[in-house]
Amino acid sequence: MQDLNSLRSCTGCSKTVYSEERACRAMGHLFHDTCFTCSVCSKKLSGKPFFTVSGRIYCEDDFLVLQARGKSYHPSCFRCVVCRQSLEGQPFSVDADNKVYCVSDYQRVQAPLCAACREPILPTEGSTESIRVESFNRNYHVECYSGEVNLI
């Protein structure tokens, strides 16, 4: 006859956990090592940091998500849509379609084009703001604008 301590059931699969099997205790429950996994990515969590929310178990990566403009992102997924650079802890911009950009790609993609040379009007090096002339609903680099300015 088996010892009662060796006949416990796994919280994950409800099958018996025998004393010779690898198992772990978490949150007051017994799990087979292979059953104690992240509910999102199925990574084995025995001996690793984990989090629980509403009864679901999460690995650290799936638990730690970034909030940007009302959307949730895993840190590894929070990247610029153009250059794919990680934006975790970095300044970023979001366009009207909620696409996330690093600041330099946002400026390059969203910058108005100069009506004279057709090049984007970008901030000068070390600046975050661009200087432009707007005339008759057209944008110009300061150096490209040749029209008269009416100051009245």
C-alpha positions as CSV (number, residue, x, y, z in Angstrom):
1,M,0.0,0.0,0.0
2,Q,1.3,3.5,-0.9
3,D,1.9,6.2,1.6
4,L,-1.0,8.8,1.5
5,N,1.6,11.6,1.2
6,S,2.8,10.1,-2.1
7,L,-0.8,10.1,-3.5
8,R,-1.6,13.7,-4.0
9,S,-3.1,15.2,-7.1
10,C,-1.6,17.9,-9.3
11,T,-3.6,21.1,-9.4
12,G,-2.7,21.6,-13.0
13,C,-3.8,18.2,-14.5
14,S,-5.6,16.5,-11.5
15,K,-3.5,13.4,-11.9
16,T,-1.7,11.8,-9.0
17,V,1.8,13.1,-8.1
18,Y,3.9,10.2,-6.9
19,S,6.8,10.7,-4.5
20,E,9.4,9.8,-7.2
21,E,8.1,12.4,-9.6
22,R,9.5,16.0,-9.9
23,A,6.9,18.3,-8.4
24,C,6.7,21.7,-6.8
25,R,4.4,23.6,-4.4
26,A,3.1,27.0,-5.3
27,M,0.4,29.1,-3.8
28,G,-0.4,26.2,-1.4
29,H,-1.0,23.7,-4.2
30,L,1.0,20.8,-5.6
31,F,2.0,20.7,-9.3
32,H,4.0,18.3,-11.5
33,D,7.0,20.4,-12.7
34,T,5.6,19.9,-16.2
35,C,2.2,21.3,-15.2
36,F,3.3,24.4,-13.4
37,T,3.5,26.7,-16.5
38,C,2.6,30.2,-17.7
39,S,-1.0,30.4,-18.9
40,V,0.1,32.5,-21.9
41,C,3.3,31.0,-23.2
42,S,3.4,27.6,-21.4
43,K,7.0,28.2,-20.1
44,K,7.8,25.9,-17.2
45,L,7.9,28.0,-14.0
46,S,9.2,25.6,-11.3
47,G,11.9,27.5,-9.4
48,K,11.3,30.7,-11.4
49,P,9.5,34.0,-10.6
50,F,5.8,33.9,-11.4
51,F,2.7,36.0,-10.8
52,T,-1.0,35.2,-10.4
53,V,-4.0,37.3,-11.4
54,S,-7.6,36.0,-11.2
55,G,-6.3,32.4,-10.7
56,R,-4.1,32.5,-13.8
57,I,-0.4,31.9,-13.6
58,Y,2.0,34.1,-15.6
59,C,5.8,34.1,-16.2
60,E,7.6,37.4,-15.5
61,D,7.7,38.4,-19.2
62,D,4.0,37.8,-19.8
63,F,3.0,39.6,-16.6
64,L,5.2,42.7,-17.1
65,V,3.4,44.5,-19.8
66,L,3.7,48.1,-20.8
67,Q,0.7,50.4,-21.1
68,A,0.8,52.9,-24.0
69,R,-2.2,54.8,-25.2
70,G,-4.6,52.4,-23.6
71,K,-3.0,49.3,-25.2
72,S,-0.9,46.6,-23.5
73,Y,2.5,45.5,-24.8
74,H,5.0,42.9,-23.6
75,P,8.3,44.7,-23.1
76,S,9.8,42.6,-25.9
77,C,6.9,43.6,-28.2
78,F,7.0,47.3,-27.6
79,R,8.9,48.3,-30.7
80,C,9.0,51.0,-33.3
81,V,6.9,50.0,-36.4
82,V,9.7,51.2,-38.7
83,C,13.1,50.3,-37.3
84,R,11.9,47.6,-34.7
85,Q,14.0,49.2,-32.0
86,S,12.8,48.4,-28.5
87,L,11.0,51.3,-26.9
88,E,10.9,50.1,-23.4
89,G,12.0,53.1,-21.2
90,Q,12.5,55.3,-24.4
91,P,10.5,58.3,-25.6
92,F,8.1,57.4,-28.3
93,S,5.3,58.8,-30.5
94,V,2.0,57.4,-31.6
95,D,0.3,58.3,-34.9
96,A,-3.5,58.7,-35.6
97,D,-3.7,54.9,-36.3
98,N,-2.1,54.1,-32.9
99,K,1.1,52.9,-34.5
100,V,4.1,53.3,-32.2
101,Y,7.3,54.9,-33.4
102,C,10.7,55.9,-32.0
103,V,10.9,59.7,-32.0
104,S,13.3,59.9,-35.0
105,D,11.2,57.6,-37.2
106,Y,8.0,59.4,-36.2
107,Q,9.5,62.7,-37.2
108,R,10.8,61.2,-40.5
109,V,7.5,59.5,-41.4
110,Q,5.1,62.2,-40.1
111,A,7.2,65.3,-41.1
112,P,5.6,67.7,-43.6
113,L,7.3,67.9,-47.0
114,C,8.8,71.1,-48.2
115,A,6.7,72.5,-51.1
116,A,9.9,73.7,-52.8
117,C,12.4,70.9,-52.5
118,R,10.0,68.0,-51.5
119,E,12.2,66.9,-48.7
120,P,10.8,66.3,-45.1
121,I,11.1,69.2,-42.7
122,L,12.9,67.7,-39.8
123,P,14.3,69.1,-36.5
124,T,17.9,70.1,-36.6
125,E,20.4,67.8,-34.8
126,G,19.9,67.9,-31.1
127,S,16.5,69.5,-31.3
128,T,13.0,67.9,-31.0
129,E,11.2,70.6,-32.9
130,S,11.4,71.6,-36.5
131,I,11.2,75.1,-37.8
132,R,9.2,75.8,-40.9
133,V,7.5,78.5,-42.9
134,E,3.8,77.9,-43.7
135,S,2.4,80.0,-46.5
136,F,-0.9,79.4,-48.3
137,N,-1.3,76.0,-46.6
138,R,2.1,74.9,-47.8
139,N,5.2,74.1,-45.7
140,Y,8.7,75.2,-46.5
141,H,12.2,74.9,-45.0
142,V,13.2,78.4,-43.9
143,E,16.1,78.3,-46.5
144,C,13.7,77.2,-49.3
145,Y,11.0,79.8,-48.8
146,S,11.4,82.8,-51.2
147,G,7.9,84.4,-50.9
148,E,7.2,87.7,-49.4
149,V,6.1,87.9,-45.8
150,N,3.3,90.2,-44.9
151,L,3.6,91.2,-41.3
152,I,0.3,93.1,-41.1
